[in-house]
Amino acid sequence: MFHCVILFSLKPGISLDRVRVARRALQELVETMPGVEHLVVTHNVAKDRSGFNLALFSAFENRTACDIFLRHPEYQRVWNEDLAPMVERHVMAQGSGDDD
């Protein structure tokens, strides 16, 4: 299994409704994309958020499935239409837990 976490820092003044629309759009992708084992979008509740207030936690069959997901036209559409307009910055972390 391959894991990918993306933390998002939202622009000031973004409404909760816009966040909900983006969350729903991302979570709907799990039903249509091959190789996605798990995907959840949630508010970042860590004490030290460093300004990152939204998190996407995902698990894939393997790294290739993750790469396909991130390049897929449907993910790109959700990114361009729903996320990018409200995201100030984002950071990604990936790993498999394997020793390779």
N, C-alpha and C positions, 0 to 999 in steps of 0.2 A: 504494500500500500504506500502511496505517495501523498504527502500532505502539503497544502498551500494555505497560508494565512495572509490576508491583505488587510491592512489597517488604513482607515480613511480619516482624514481631518476635513470636516465639512466647513464650508464658507460660513461666515456669520450671517444670521438671519434666515437660515434655511428652515422652512416649516416642517413640522412633524409629518404632515400629510405627504410632502415630497419625499421624505425619508421612507415612509411606508410604501409608497409607489415603487421606489427603487428596490427596497427589500423584497417586495413581492415579485418584481421582475427578475431579480437574481435567483430567488428560490424556485421560481417556475422553471428555470433552466435545468435543474436537476432531473426533472421528469422527461426532458427531451434530449439530453446529451448522453451519448454513450461513454462509459468508463467513469462516470461520476458516482462515487459510492455514497458520499455525504456532502451536504452543503447547507450551511446555516449562516444567516446574517443577523447580527445582534448589536446592541449598543455595547460599547467597551466600558465595562464597569471596574477595570483595574484602578487601584489608587493612583498610580503614576501613569496616566494615559499619554503624557507628552503631547496633548492636543489631539490625539487620535480618538475620535468619539464613536466610530462605527467600525465593526470588524466582520470580515467574511472568513469563516473557517470551512475548509473543504478537504475532502479525501478522495483520491482517485485510485483506479486499479493499478496505475503505474505512472511514471513521469511522462511518457508519451501521451497518455490520456489527458493529463494536466495541460501539456503544451497544446494539444488539439483544442481543448476547452478555451484556453486563453486567446487562441487565434480564430476561433469559430465565429462566423458572421453573426450569430445570435448573441453571443457574449459581447462582441464588438458593438452591436446595435444597442444593447442595454447600457454598455459603458458610455457610448457617445450620446445617447438620448436621455438617459436617466441619471447616470452617475457623474460624468465629467462636468456638467453644468453646476453641480453643487459641491464638488470636491476641490478643496484647496491644495491638498497634497496627499500622497499615499505611499505606503511602503509595503513590500512583499517579503515573506520568508517562506522557504520551501525546504523539504527534506523527506527522506524515506525512513529514517530510523535504522537503516542498514549501515554497516561499517564500510561500504565501498566508497 
